[in-house]
């Protein structure tokens, strides 16, 4: 599997790996390290609001790449 541009990611609620590069949070000088989360596209109920990529701890930062989740292990592998 290779990282793909976020623009090509599914926006149907499918859970994927999402890459967030290092960034400065809201220009307050707080540095956030790069990270990868399992997440999905979230579109608020109000269609006038902009949707965003979200994952546990992602804090609505700008995602740049994505990758499909790998298959779960089989019973024999556990």
Jmol script that loads the backbone (N, CA, C; Angstrom):
load data "model"
ATOM      1  N   UNK A   1       0.837  -1.191   0.000  1.00  0.00           N
ATOM      2  CA  UNK A   1       0.000   0.000   0.000  1.00  0.00           C
ATOM      3  C   UNK A   1       0.876   1.246   0.000  1.00  0.00           C
ATOM      4  N   UNK A   2       0.457   2.220  -0.730  1.00  0.00           N
ATOM      5  CA  UNK A   2       1.178   3.489  -0.813  1.00  0.00           C
ATOM      6  C   UNK A   2       0.273   4.621  -0.327  1.00  0.00           C
ATOM      7  N   UNK A   3       0.883   5.661   0.229  1.00  0.00           N
ATOM      8  CA  UNK A   3       0.123   6.846   0.604  1.00  0.00           C
ATOM      9  C   UNK A   3      -0.405   7.519  -0.656  1.00  0.00           C
ATOM     10  N   UNK A   4      -1.630   7.990  -0.588  1.00  0.00           N
ATOM     11  CA  UNK A   4      -2.275   8.650  -1.713  1.00  0.00           C
ATOM     12  C   UNK A   4      -2.693  10.067  -1.307  1.00  0.00           C
ATOM     13  N   UNK A   5      -2.812  10.993  -2.256  1.00  0.00           N
ATOM     14  CA  UNK A   5      -3.240  12.359  -1.920  1.00  0.00           C
ATOM     15  C   UNK A   5      -4.624  12.343  -1.272  1.00  0.00           C
ATOM     16  N   UNK A   6      -4.829  13.160  -0.269  1.00  0.00           N
ATOM     17  CA  UNK A   6      -6.084  13.194   0.475  1.00  0.00           C
ATOM     18  C   UNK A   6      -7.276  13.514  -0.425  1.00  0.00           C
ATOM     19  N   UNK A   7      -7.031  14.210  -1.516  1.00  0.00           N
ATOM     20  CA  UNK A   7      -8.121  14.559  -2.435  1.00  0.00           C
ATOM     21  C   UNK A   7      -8.776  13.323  -3.061  1.00  0.00           C
ATOM     22  N   UNK A   8      -8.066  12.186  -3.056  1.00  0.00           N
ATOM     23  CA  UNK A   8      -8.599  10.965  -3.655  1.00  0.00           C
ATOM     24  C   UNK A   8      -9.266  10.048  -2.633  1.00  0.00           C
ATOM     25  N   UNK A   9      -9.301  10.441  -1.369  1.00  0.00           N
ATOM     26  CA  UNK A   9      -9.844   9.594  -0.303  1.00  0.00           C
ATOM     27  C   UNK A   9     -11.373   9.517  -0.372  1.00  0.00           C
ATOM     28  N   UNK A  10     -11.945   8.398   0.063  1.00  0.00           N
ATOM     29  CA  UNK A  10     -13.398   8.270   0.078  1.00  0.00           C
ATOM     30  C   UNK A  10     -14.023   9.211   1.118  1.00  0.00           C
ATOM     31  N   UNK A  11     -15.156   9.798   0.774  1.00  0.00           N
ATOM     32  CA  UNK A  11     -15.859  10.699   1.696  1.00  0.00           C
ATOM     33  C   UNK A  11     -17.234  10.136   2.046  1.00  0.00           C
ATOM     34  N   UNK A  12     -17.303   8.801   2.125  1.00  0.00           N
ATOM     35  CA  UNK A  12     -18.570   8.133   2.415  1.00  0.00           C
ATOM     36  C   UNK A  12     -18.621   7.540   3.820  1.00  0.00           C
ATOM     37  N   UNK A  13     -17.706   7.956   4.697  1.00  0.00           N
ATOM     38  CA  UNK A  13     -17.664   7.431   6.058  1.00  0.00           C
ATOM     39  C   UNK A  13     -16.748   6.242   6.233  1.00  0.00           C
ATOM     40  N   UNK A  14     -16.122   5.782   5.149  1.00  0.00           N
ATOM     41  CA  UNK A  14     -15.182   4.664   5.231  1.00  0.00           C
ATOM     42  C   UNK A  14     -14.013   5.028   6.136  1.00  0.00           C
ATOM     43  N   UNK A  15     -13.672   4.132   7.066  1.00  0.00           N
ATOM     44  CA  UNK A  15     -12.519   4.367   7.932  1.00  0.00           C
ATOM     45  C   UNK A  15     -11.242   4.074   7.163  1.00  0.00           C
ATOM     46  N   UNK A  16     -10.280   4.994   7.267  1.00  0.00           N
ATOM     47  CA  UNK A  16      -9.006   4.892   6.548  1.00  0.00           C
ATOM     48  C   UNK A  16      -7.882   5.358   7.458  1.00  0.00           C
ATOM     49  N   UNK A  17      -6.629   5.121   7.052  1.00  0.00           N
ATOM     50  CA  UNK A  17      -5.493   5.734   7.728  1.00  0.00           C
ATOM     51  C   UNK A  17      -5.332   7.134   7.158  1.00  0.00           C
ATOM     52  N   UNK A  18      -5.198   8.120   8.031  1.00  0.00           N
ATOM     53  CA  UNK A  18      -5.072   9.512   7.610  1.00  0.00           C
ATOM     54  C   UNK A  18      -3.765  10.078   8.141  1.00  0.00           C
ATOM     55  N   UNK A  19      -2.978  10.705   7.261  1.00  0.00           N
ATOM     56  CA  UNK A  19      -1.698  11.300   7.644  1.00  0.00           C
ATOM     57  C   UNK A  19      -1.865  12.801   7.850  1.00  0.00           C
ATOM     58  N   UNK A  20      -1.443  13.267   9.022  1.00  0.00           N
ATOM     59  CA  UNK A  20      -1.426  14.689   9.361  1.00  0.00           C
ATOM     60  C   UNK A  20       0.036  15.108   9.535  1.00  0.00           C
ATOM     61  N   UNK A  21       0.555  16.019   8.707  1.00  0.00           N
ATOM     62  CA  UNK A  21       1.949  16.440   8.852  1.00  0.00           C
ATOM     63  C   UNK A  21       2.133  17.303  10.103  1.00  0.00           C
ATOM     64  N   UNK A  22       3.384  17.501  10.484  1.00  0.00           N
ATOM     65  CA  UNK A  22       3.681  18.398  11.608  1.00  0.00           C
ATOM     66  C   UNK A  22       3.139  19.782  11.267  1.00  0.00           C
ATOM     67  N   UNK A  23       2.661  20.505  12.296  1.00  0.00           N
ATOM     68  CA  UNK A  23       2.087  21.822  12.028  1.00  0.00           C
ATOM     69  C   UNK A  23       2.172  22.710  13.261  1.00  0.00           C
ATOM     70  N   UNK A  24       1.902  23.965  13.046  1.00  0.00           N
ATOM     71  CA  UNK A  24       1.808  24.946  14.121  1.00  0.00           C
ATOM     72  C   UNK A  24       0.319  25.141  14.375  1.00  0.00           C
ATOM     73  N   UNK A  25      -0.147  24.834  15.572  1.00  0.00           N
ATOM     74  CA  UNK A  25      -1.575  24.868  15.863  1.00  0.00           C
ATOM     75  C   UNK A  25      -2.073  26.292  16.025  1.00  0.00           C
ATOM     76  N   UNK A  26      -2.983  26.668  15.142  1.00  0.00           N
ATOM     77  CA  UNK A  26      -3.676  27.960  15.199  1.00  0.00           C
ATOM     78  C   UNK A  26      -2.749  29.140  15.461  1.00  0.00           C
ATOM     79  N   UNK A  27      -1.560  29.085  14.907  1.00  0.00           N
ATOM     80  CA  UNK A  27      -0.588  30.186  14.975  1.00  0.00           C
ATOM     81  C   UNK A  27      -0.265  30.622  16.403  1.00  0.00           C
ATOM     82  N   UNK A  28      -0.365  29.732  17.347  1.00  0.00           N
ATOM     83  CA  UNK A  28      -0.027  30.048  18.744  1.00  0.00           C
ATOM     84  C   UNK A  28       1.372  29.576  19.106  1.00  0.00           C
ATOM     85  N   UNK A  29       2.093  29.105  18.104  1.00  0.00           N
ATOM     86  CA  UNK A  29       3.445  28.641  18.352  1.00  0.00           C
ATOM     87  C   UNK A  29       3.514  27.263  18.975  1.00  0.00           C
ATOM     88  N   UNK A  30       2.392  26.572  19.057  1.00  0.00           N
ATOM     89  CA  UNK A  30       2.378  25.222  19.609  1.00  0.00           C
ATOM     90  C   UNK A  30       2.658  24.245  18.465  1.00  0.00           C
ATOM     91  N   UNK A  31       3.753  23.547  18.554  1.00  0.00           N
ATOM     92  CA  UNK A  31       4.161  22.626  17.495  1.00  0.00           C
ATOM     93  C   UNK A  31       3.527  21.262  17.727  1.00  0.00           C
ATOM     94  N   UNK A  32       2.874  20.730  16.704  1.00  0.00           N
ATOM     95  CA  UNK A  32       2.266  19.406  16.767  1.00  0.00           C
ATOM     96  C   UNK A  32       3.037  18.501  15.821  1.00  0.00           C
ATOM     97  N   UNK A  33       3.490  17.369  16.326  1.00  0.00           N
ATOM     98  CA  UNK A  33       4.266  16.435  15.512  1.00  0.00           C
ATOM     99  C   UNK A  33       3.385  15.755  14.476  1.00  0.00           C
ATOM    100  N   UNK A  34       4.016  15.216  13.431  1.00  0.00           N
ATOM    101  CA  UNK A  34       3.262  14.474  12.435  1.00  0.00           C
ATOM    102  C   UNK A  34       2.608  13.266  13.090  1.00  0.00           C
ATOM    103  N   UNK A  35       1.494  12.813  12.517  1.00  0.00           N
ATOM    104  CA  UNK A  35       0.794  11.681  13.103  1.00  0.00           C
ATOM    105  C   UNK A  35      -0.053  10.976  12.055  1.00  0.00           C
ATOM    106  N   UNK A  36      -0.415   9.737  12.376  1.00  0.00           N
ATOM    107  CA  UNK A  36      -1.294   8.932  11.542  1.00  0.00           C
ATOM    108  C   UNK A  36      -2.426   8.437  12.437  1.00  0.00           C
ATOM    109  N   UNK A  37      -3.658   8.597  11.954  1.00  0.00           N
ATOM    110  CA  UNK A  37      -4.831   8.182  12.705  1.00  0.00           C
ATOM    111  C   UNK A  37      -5.742   7.338  11.839  1.00  0.00           C
ATOM    112  N   UNK A  38      -6.515   6.480  12.479  1.00  0.00           N
ATOM    113  CA  UNK A  38      -7.642   5.856  11.796  1.00  0.00           C
ATOM    114  C   UNK A  38      -8.758   6.885  11.890  1.00  0.00           C
ATOM    115  N   UNK A  39      -9.316   7.241  10.762  1.00  0.00           N
ATOM    116  CA  UNK A  39     -10.350   8.258  10.779  1.00  0.00           C
ATOM    117  C   UNK A  39     -11.257   8.168   9.576  1.00  0.00           C
ATOM    118  N   UNK A  40     -12.035   9.225   9.378  1.00  0.00           N
ATOM    119  CA  UNK A  40     -12.996   9.277   8.279  1.00  0.00           C
ATOM    120  C   UNK A  40     -13.361  10.731   7.994  1.00  0.00           C
ATOM    121  N   UNK A  41     -14.062  10.962   6.886  1.00  0.00           N
ATOM    122  CA  UNK A  41     -14.548  12.286   6.526  1.00  0.00           C
ATOM    123  C   UNK A  41     -15.798  12.570   7.343  1.00  0.00           C
ATOM    124  N   UNK A  42     -15.843  13.741   7.956  1.00  0.00           N
ATOM    125  CA  UNK A  42     -17.019  14.139   8.739  1.00  0.00           C
ATOM    126  C   UNK A  42     -17.659  15.351   8.078  1.00  0.00           C
ATOM    127  N   UNK A  43     -18.917  15.221   7.739  1.00  0.00           N
ATOM    128  CA  UNK A  43     -19.664  16.340   7.174  1.00  0.00           C
ATOM    129  C   UNK A  43     -20.738  16.724   8.184  1.00  0.00           C
ATOM    130  N   UNK A  44     -20.642  17.936   8.790  1.00  0.00           N
ATOM    131  CA  UNK A  44     -21.663  18.355   9.752  1.00  0.00           C
ATOM    132  C   UNK A  44     -23.065  18.330   9.132  1.00  0.00           C
ATOM    133  N   UNK A  45     -24.093  18.285   9.977  1.00  0.00           N
ATOM    134  CA  UNK A  45     -25.464  18.237   9.510  1.00  0.00           C
ATOM    135  C   UNK A  45     -25.877  19.443   8.679  1.00  0.00           C
ATOM    136  N   UNK A  46     -25.234  20.575   8.911  1.00  0.00           N
ATOM    137  CA  UNK A  46     -25.529  21.778   8.141  1.00  0.00           C
ATOM    138  C   UNK A  46     -24.694  21.735   6.864  1.00  0.00           C
ATOM    139  N   UNK A  47     -25.324  21.593   5.683  1.00  0.00           N
ATOM    140  CA  UNK A  47     -24.553  21.480   4.441  1.00  0.00           C
ATOM    141  C   UNK A  47     -23.727  22.721   4.101  1.00  0.00           C
ATOM    142  N   UNK A  48     -23.989  23.838   4.770  1.00  0.00           N
ATOM    143  CA  UNK A  48     -23.208  25.046   4.520  1.00  0.00           C
ATOM    144  C   UNK A  48     -21.873  25.017   5.255  1.00  0.00           C
ATOM    145  N   UNK A  49     -21.745  24.134   6.249  1.00  0.00           N
ATOM    146  CA  UNK A  49     -20.483  23.997   6.967  1.00  0.00           C
ATOM    147  C   UNK A  49     -19.535  23.118   6.174  1.00  0.00           C
ATOM    148  N   UNK A  50     -18.266  23.402   6.281  1.00  0.00           N
ATOM    149  CA  UNK A  50     -17.248  22.634   5.577  1.00  0.00           C
ATOM    150  C   UNK A  50     -16.973  21.340   6.338  1.00  0.00           C
ATOM    151  N   UNK A  51     -16.901  20.230   5.615  1.00  0.00           N
ATOM    152  CA  UNK A  51     -16.550  18.961   6.229  1.00  0.00           C
ATOM    153  C   UNK A  51     -15.057  18.905   6.520  1.00  0.00           C
ATOM    154  N   UNK A  52     -14.643  17.895   7.270  1.00  0.00           N
ATOM    155  CA  UNK A  52     -13.228  17.772   7.623  1.00  0.00           C
ATOM    156  C   UNK A  52     -12.878  16.321   7.913  1.00  0.00           C
ATOM    157  N   UNK A  53     -11.570  16.025   7.814  1.00  0.00           N
ATOM    158  CA  UNK A  53     -11.052  14.701   8.153  1.00  0.00           C
ATOM    159  C   UNK A  53     -10.862  14.647   9.655  1.00  0.00           C
ATOM    160  N   UNK A  54     -11.349  13.600  10.279  1.00  0.00           N
ATOM    161  CA  UNK A  54     -11.239  13.485  11.713  1.00  0.00           C
ATOM    162  C   UNK A  54     -10.794  12.080  12.110  1.00  0.00           C
ATOM    163  N   UNK A  55     -10.069  12.012  13.199  1.00  0.00           N
ATOM    164  CA  UNK A  55      -9.616  10.758  13.775  1.00  0.00           C
ATOM    165  C   UNK A  55      -9.308  11.028  15.232  1.00  0.00           C
ATOM    166  N   UNK A  56      -9.180  10.005  16.021  1.00  0.00           N
ATOM    167  CA  UNK A  56      -8.925  10.186  17.438  1.00  0.00           C
ATOM    168  C   UNK A  56      -7.700  11.071  17.636  1.00  0.00           C
ATOM    169  N   UNK A  57      -7.873  12.245  18.241  1.00  0.00           N
ATOM    170  CA  UNK A  57      -6.774  13.148  18.518  1.00  0.00           C
ATOM    171  C   UNK A  57      -6.337  14.016  17.357  1.00  0.00           C
ATOM    172  N   UNK A  58      -7.056  14.002  16.244  1.00  0.00           N
ATOM    173  CA  UNK A  58      -6.611  14.755  15.073  1.00  0.00           C
ATOM    174  C   UNK A  58      -6.810  16.258  15.205  1.00  0.00           C
ATOM    175  N   UNK A  59      -7.734  16.714  16.030  1.00  0.00           N
ATOM    176  CA  UNK A  59      -7.971  18.142  16.294  1.00  0.00           C
ATOM    177  C   UNK A  59      -8.212  18.954  15.025  1.00  0.00           C
ATOM    178  N   UNK A  60      -8.838  18.378  14.054  1.00  0.00           N
ATOM    179  CA  UNK A  60      -9.205  19.068  12.813  1.00  0.00           C
ATOM    180  C   UNK A  60      -8.012  19.675  12.079  1.00  0.00           C
ATOM    181  N   UNK A  61      -6.843  19.117  12.257  1.00  0.00           N
ATOM    182  CA  UNK A  61      -5.693  19.596  11.486  1.00  0.00           C
ATOM    183  C   UNK A  61      -5.850  19.188  10.036  1.00  0.00           C
ATOM    184  N   UNK A  62      -5.041  19.748   9.178  1.00  0.00           N
ATOM    185  CA  UNK A  62      -5.132  19.480   7.748  1.00  0.00           C
ATOM    186  C   UNK A  62      -4.445  18.168   7.388  1.00  0.00           C
ATOM    187  N   UNK A  63      -5.225  17.236   6.885  1.00  0.00           N
ATOM    188  CA  UNK A  63      -4.684  15.963   6.419  1.00  0.00           C
ATOM    189  C   UNK A  63      -4.144  16.145   5.005  1.00  0.00           C
ATOM    190  N   UNK A  64      -3.070  15.414   4.681  1.00  0.00           N
ATOM    191  CA  UNK A  64      -2.492  15.536   3.341  1.00  0.00           C
ATOM    192  C   UNK A  64      -2.494  14.227   2.555  1.00  0.00           C
ATOM    193  N   UNK A  65      -2.544  13.076   3.258  1.00  0.00           N
ATOM    194  CA  UNK A  65      -2.475  11.781   2.579  1.00  0.00           C
ATOM    195  C   UNK A  65      -3.352  10.760   3.300  1.00  0.00           C
ATOM    196  N   UNK A  66      -3.654   9.680   2.591  1.00  0.00           N
ATOM    197  CA  UNK A  66      -4.456   8.601   3.170  1.00  0.00           C
ATOM    198  C   UNK A  66      -4.025   7.261   2.598  1.00  0.00           C
ATOM    199  N   UNK A  67      -4.501   6.204   3.272  1.00  0.00           N
ATOM    200  CA  UNK A  67      -4.200   4.844   2.841  1.00  0.00           C
ATOM    201  C   UNK A  67      -5.341   3.948   3.355  1.00  0.00           C
ATOM    202  N   UNK A  68      -5.750   2.925   2.578  1.00  0.00           N
ATOM    203  CA  UNK A  68      -6.776   2.009   3.090  1.00  0.00           C
ATOM    204  C   UNK A  68      -6.265   1.273   4.326  1.00  0.00           C
ATOM    205  N   UNK A  69      -7.179   0.888   5.206  1.00  0.00           N
ATOM    206  CA  UNK A  69      -6.799   0.085   6.362  1.00  0.00           C
ATOM    207  C   UNK A  69      -6.390  -1.307   5.898  1.00  0.00           C
ATOM    208  N   UNK A  70      -5.393  -1.917   6.537  1.00  0.00           N
ATOM    209  CA  UNK A  70      -5.040  -3.303   6.182  1.00  0.00           C
ATOM    210  C   UNK A  70      -6.148  -4.244   6.655  1.00  0.00           C
ATOM    211  N   UNK A  71      -6.163  -5.453   6.135  1.00  0.00           N
ATOM    212  CA  UNK A  71      -7.137  -6.446   6.577  1.00  0.00           C
ATOM    213  C   UNK A  71      -6.847  -6.831   8.017  1.00  0.00           C
ATOM    214  N   UNK A  72      -7.892  -7.168   8.756  1.00  0.00           N
ATOM    215  CA  UNK A  72      -7.743  -7.626  10.147  1.00  0.00           C
ATOM    216  C   UNK A  72      -7.091  -8.999  10.154  1.00  0.00           C
ATOM    217  N   UNK A  73      -6.395  -9.356  11.248  1.00  0.00           N
ATOM    218  CA  UNK A  73      -5.784 -10.700  11.306  1.00  0.00           C
ATOM    219  C   UNK A  73      -6.859 -11.771  11.370  1.00  0.00           C
ATOM    220  N   UNK A  74      -6.535 -12.937  10.889  1.00  0.00           N
ATOM    221  CA  UNK A  74      -7.454 -14.072  10.957  1.00  0.00           C
ATOM    222  C   UNK A  74      -7.344 -14.723  12.338  1.00  0.00           C
ATOM    223  N   UNK A  75      -8.277 -15.608  12.660  1.00  0.00           N
ATOM    224  CA  UNK A  75      -8.249 -16.311  13.943  1.00  0.00           C
ATOM    225  C   UNK A  75      -6.951 -17.092  14.127  1.00  0.00           C
ATOM    226  N   UNK A  76      -6.416 -17.643  13.033  1.00  0.00           N
ATOM    227  CA  UNK A  76      -5.194 -18.417  13.106  1.00  0.00           C
ATOM    228  C   UNK A  76      -3.980 -17.533  13.452  1.00  0.00           C
ATOM    229  N   UNK A  77      -4.060 -16.253  13.111  1.00  0.00           N
ATOM    230  CA  UNK A  77      -2.947 -15.336  13.351  1.00  0.00           C
ATOM    231  C   UNK A  77      -2.965 -14.747  14.766  1.00  0.00           C
ATOM    232  N   UNK A  78      -4.094 -14.891  15.465  1.00  0.00           N
ATOM    233  CA  UNK A  78      -4.206 -14.307  16.812  1.00  0.00           C
ATOM    234  C   UNK A  78      -3.571 -15.180  17.853  1.00  0.00           C
TER     235      UNK A  78
END
end "model"
wireframe off; spacefill off
backbone 0.3
color backbone group
